[in-house]
Amino acid sequence: MEFTTIKIQLGESMAWINLDRPEVRNALNVELIRELTEAFDWLNSRDDIRVIILKGNGPAFCAGADLAYMKEMAGFSYNQNIADAEKLSKLFQTIYFCDKAVIVDVHGACIGGANGIVAAADIVIAKKETKFAFTEVRLGLTPATISPFVVSKIGNTAAKELMLTGRRFTADEAKAFGLVNVVVDDAEMIDAERQYIEYFRQASPYALAECKNLLRMVSGTDDRFNPVFMNTSMAIANQRVSKDGQEGMKSFFEKRKPEWNK
């Protein structure tokens, strides 16, 4: 398969996916969301792949939504917003319901929707300098489509702290909240990744997939047709066309404080 926003490297029983929009810090746009979803679907269908490692090229893992993409969204109709949100939700679902072990290596920045990718993964290794944030409320929005995966991973109390404040937090804090598994220095990243790969290669592929199913079942997040996914897509559509959502995005592009913060 050929892609323009990601690069894939195949190894023995493993696949590496690199987000490849370094000029915009791998910010999410329609094409990246579509290609990443297709890549996970494709790799999940391959019997020879047991572990998928996702990384980001350039100075950051993913800086959230692409600015041009955000400007386009600001003009979407309600129905266009639902369709757009469903595509983003599908990406997180595709990662979350993947039968393969999914490792995500993060560095630089992990902002907004990027945290949905992190929350949907199995293991997250973060470089110590990485900065995280759920910035949606500052734009008059909410982190709707990522919320099922984030709350499942870190719980309601931690989600309230991070989503309601919209503040930036460190990799060490992300680990304490349960969003990240391991915090490493630059020199330690590869060794940490290899250690987890070795763990997964020692596991039965069938048992690993079934164990992931078991954990989803026990936590109540095993239903791919759970109405929460549609409901969160509808929620963000409502918020984007709302007065505060429009003002939040407009003030962001105009580099000024929104009306509620003057």
C-alpha positions as CSV (number, residue, x, y, z in Angstrom):
1,M,0.0,0.0,0.0
2,E,1.1,3.5,-0.7
3,F,0.7,6.5,1.6
4,T,1.6,10.2,1.6
5,T,1.2,11.2,5.3
6,I,2.7,8.1,6.9
7,K,5.5,5.7,6.3
8,I,5.4,1.9,7.0
9,Q,8.3,-0.4,7.6
10,L,7.8,-4.1,7.9
11,G,10.0,-6.4,9.9
12,E,9.9,-10.0,11.2
13,S,6.5,-10.2,12.8
14,M,6.5,-6.4,13.4
15,A,5.5,-3.2,11.6
16,W,6.5,0.4,12.3
17,I,4.2,3.2,11.3
18,N,5.7,6.7,11.3
19,L,3.5,9.8,11.1
20,D,5.2,11.7,8.3
21,R,4.1,15.4,8.3
22,P,7.1,16.8,10.3
23,E,6.7,20.3,8.8
24,V,3.4,20.7,10.8
25,R,4.5,18.5,13.7
26,N,2.4,15.6,12.4
27,A,-0.8,17.5,12.9
28,L,-4.0,15.5,12.1
29,N,-5.8,16.3,8.9
30,V,-8.4,14.3,6.8
31,E,-5.7,12.5,4.8
32,L,-3.6,11.5,7.8
33,I,-6.7,10.2,9.7
34,R,-7.8,8.2,6.6
35,E,-4.4,6.7,5.9
36,L,-3.6,5.8,9.5
37,T,-7.0,4.1,9.8
38,E,-6.3,2.2,6.5
39,A,-2.8,1.2,7.7
40,F,-4.1,-0.3,11.0
41,D,-6.9,-2.2,9.2
42,W,-4.4,-3.6,6.7
43,L,-1.8,-4.6,9.3
44,N,-4.4,-6.1,11.6
45,S,-5.5,-8.4,8.7
46,R,-2.0,-9.8,8.2
47,D,-1.2,-13.0,10.0
48,D,2.5,-12.3,9.9
49,I,2.3,-9.1,11.9
50,R,2.1,-9.4,15.7
51,V,3.3,-6.0,17.0
52,I,2.6,-2.5,15.6
53,I,4.8,0.4,16.7
54,L,3.6,3.9,16.0
55,K,5.9,6.9,16.0
56,G,6.2,10.4,14.7
57,N,8.8,11.8,12.4
58,G,10.3,15.3,13.2
59,P,10.2,17.4,16.4
60,A,6.9,16.1,17.8
61,F,4.7,13.0,17.9
62,C,1.5,14.9,17.0
63,A,0.5,18.5,17.7
64,G,-3.2,17.9,17.5
65,A,-5.4,19.2,14.6
66,D,-3.9,20.8,11.6
67,L,-4.6,24.5,11.4
68,A,-5.9,24.4,7.8
69,Y,-8.1,21.4,8.9
70,M,-9.4,23.4,11.8
71,K,-10.2,26.4,9.6
72,E,-12.1,24.1,7.3
73,M,-14.0,22.5,10.2
74,A,-15.1,26.0,11.5
75,G,-17.2,26.3,8.3
76,F,-18.7,22.8,8.3
77,S,-22.4,22.3,8.6
78,Y,-23.8,20.1,11.5
79,N,-24.0,17.0,9.2
80,Q,-20.5,17.6,7.8
81,N,-19.2,17.9,11.4
82,I,-20.8,14.6,12.3
83,A,-19.3,12.8,9.3
84,D,-15.9,14.3,10.1
85,A,-16.1,13.3,13.7
86,E,-17.1,9.8,12.8
87,K,-13.9,9.4,10.8
88,L,-11.8,10.5,13.7
89,S,-13.7,8.2,16.0
90,K,-13.2,5.3,13.6
91,L,-9.4,5.9,13.7
92,F,-9.4,5.5,17.5
93,Q,-11.7,2.5,17.3
94,T,-9.4,0.8,14.7
95,I,-6.4,1.2,17.0
96,Y,-8.3,0.2,20.2
97,F,-9.9,-2.9,18.7
98,C,-6.8,-4.0,16.8
99,D,-5.9,-7.7,17.6
100,K,-2.1,-6.9,17.4
101,A,-0.1,-5.4,20.3
102,V,0.1,-1.7,19.7
103,I,3.0,0.3,21.1
104,V,3.1,4.1,20.7
105,D,6.4,6.1,21.1
106,V,5.7,9.8,21.9
107,H,8.1,12.7,21.9
108,G,8.0,16.5,21.7
109,A,4.3,17.1,21.9
110,C,1.1,15.1,22.2
111,I,-1.8,17.5,22.0
112,G,-5.6,17.2,21.6
113,G,-6.6,14.3,19.4
114,A,-3.2,12.8,19.6
115,N,-4.1,11.7,23.1
116,G,-6.9,9.6,21.6
117,I,-4.3,7.6,19.7
118,V,-2.3,7.2,22.9
119,A,-5.3,6.2,24.9
120,A,-6.3,3.6,22.3
121,A,-2.9,1.9,22.3
122,D,-1.7,-0.9,24.5
123,I,1.7,0.5,25.6
124,V,2.9,4.1,25.5
125,I,6.5,5.0,25.8
126,A,7.2,8.7,26.3
127,K,10.4,10.7,26.1
128,K,10.8,12.7,29.3
129,E,10.6,16.1,27.6
130,T,7.2,15.4,25.9
131,K,4.4,17.9,26.7
132,F,0.8,16.7,26.8
133,A,-2.5,18.7,26.8
134,F,-6.2,18.3,26.2
135,T,-6.7,21.9,24.9
136,E,-10.3,21.6,23.6
137,V,-12.1,23.5,26.3
138,R,-10.0,26.5,25.6
139,L,-11.4,26.5,22.1
140,G,-15.0,26.3,23.3
141,L,-15.0,22.6,22.4
142,T,-14.7,19.3,24.3
143,P,-12.5,16.2,23.7
144,A,-15.6,14.3,22.6
145,T,-14.4,11.6,20.2
146,I,-11.3,10.7,22.3
147,S,-13.2,10.6,25.6
148,P,-14.3,6.9,25.6
149,F,-10.7,5.8,25.1
150,V,-9.2,8.3,27.6
151,V,-11.7,7.6,30.3
152,S,-11.3,3.8,29.8
153,K,-7.6,4.2,30.2
154,I,-7.1,6.7,33.0
155,G,-10.5,6.9,34.7
156,N,-13.0,9.7,35.4
157,T,-11.0,11.5,38.1
158,A,-7.9,11.9,36.1
159,A,-9.9,12.7,32.9
160,K,-11.6,15.6,34.8
161,E,-8.3,17.0,36.0
162,L,-6.8,17.0,32.5
163,M,-9.9,17.7,30.3
164,L,-11.6,20.4,32.4
165,T,-8.4,22.4,33.0
166,G,-7.0,22.0,29.5
167,R,-3.6,22.5,31.1
168,R,-0.3,21.2,29.8
169,F,1.3,18.4,31.7
170,T,4.6,16.5,31.6
171,A,5.4,13.0,30.7
172,D,6.0,12.1,34.3
173,E,2.5,13.4,35.1
174,A,1.1,11.5,32.2
175,K,2.6,8.3,33.7
176,A,1.2,9.1,37.1
177,F,-2.3,9.6,35.5
178,G,-2.0,6.3,33.7
179,L,-1.9,7.7,30.2
180,V,1.8,6.6,29.7
181,N,3.4,3.4,30.7
182,V,7.1,4.3,30.7
183,V,9.0,7.6,30.7
184,V,12.5,7.4,29.2
185,D,15.5,9.6,28.1
186,D,16.5,9.7,24.5
187,A,19.0,6.9,24.8
188,E,16.5,4.6,26.6
189,M,13.7,4.8,24.0
190,I,14.9,2.0,21.7
191,D,15.7,-0.4,24.6
192,A,12.3,0.2,26.2
193,E,10.6,-0.5,22.8
194,R,12.6,-3.7,22.2
195,Q,11.8,-5.0,25.7
196,Y,8.0,-4.7,25.1
197,I,8.4,-6.2,21.6
198,E,10.2,-9.2,23.2
199,Y,7.4,-9.6,25.7
200,F,4.8,-9.6,22.9
201,R,6.8,-12.0,20.7
202,Q,6.9,-14.5,23.6
203,A,3.1,-14.4,23.8
204,S,0.7,-16.6,21.7
205,P,-0.8,-14.3,19.0
206,Y,-4.2,-15.9,19.6
207,A,-3.9,-15.6,23.3
208,L,-2.8,-11.9,23.1
209,A,-5.7,-11.0,20.9
210,E,-8.1,-12.9,23.2
211,C,-6.6,-11.2,26.2
212,K,-7.2,-7.8,24.7
213,N,-10.8,-8.9,24.1
214,L,-11.1,-10.0,27.7
215,L,-9.8,-6.7,29.0
216,R,-12.3,-4.8,26.9
217,M,-15.1,-7.0,28.0
218,V,-14.3,-6.7,31.7
219,S,-14.1,-2.9,31.4
220,G,-17.3,-2.7,29.4
221,T,-15.7,-1.3,26.2
222,D,-15.9,-4.4,24.0
223,D,-18.8,-3.3,21.8
224,R,-17.8,-1.8,18.5
225,F,-21.4,-0.7,18.0
226,N,-21.6,1.1,21.3
227,P,-23.8,4.1,20.9
228,V,-21.2,6.2,22.8
229,F,-19.1,6.5,19.6
230,M,-22.0,8.0,17.7
231,N,-23.1,10.1,20.6
232,T,-19.6,11.6,21.0
233,S,-19.5,12.4,17.3
234,M,-22.8,14.2,17.6
235,A,-21.6,16.0,20.7
236,I,-18.5,17.5,18.9
237,A,-20.7,18.4,15.9
238,N,-23.0,20.4,18.2
239,Q,-20.0,22.1,19.9
240,R,-18.3,23.1,16.7
241,V,-21.4,24.9,15.4
242,S,-22.2,26.4,18.8
243,K,-21.7,30.1,19.7
244,D,-18.7,29.3,22.0
245,G,-17.2,26.8,19.6
246,Q,-17.3,29.3,16.7
247,E,-15.9,32.0,19.0
248,G,-13.2,29.8,20.3
249,M,-11.9,28.7,16.9
250,K,-12.2,32.3,15.6
251,S,-10.3,33.8,18.5
252,F,-7.6,31.1,18.1
253,F,-7.0,32.0,14.5
254,E,-7.1,35.7,15.3
255,K,-4.6,35.2,18.1
256,R,-6.7,36.9,20.7
257,K,-8.5,35.9,23.9
258,P,-12.1,34.5,23.4
259,E,-15.0,36.5,24.7
260,W,-15.4,34.4,27.8
261,N,-11.8,35.1,28.9
262,K,-11.7,38.9,28.6
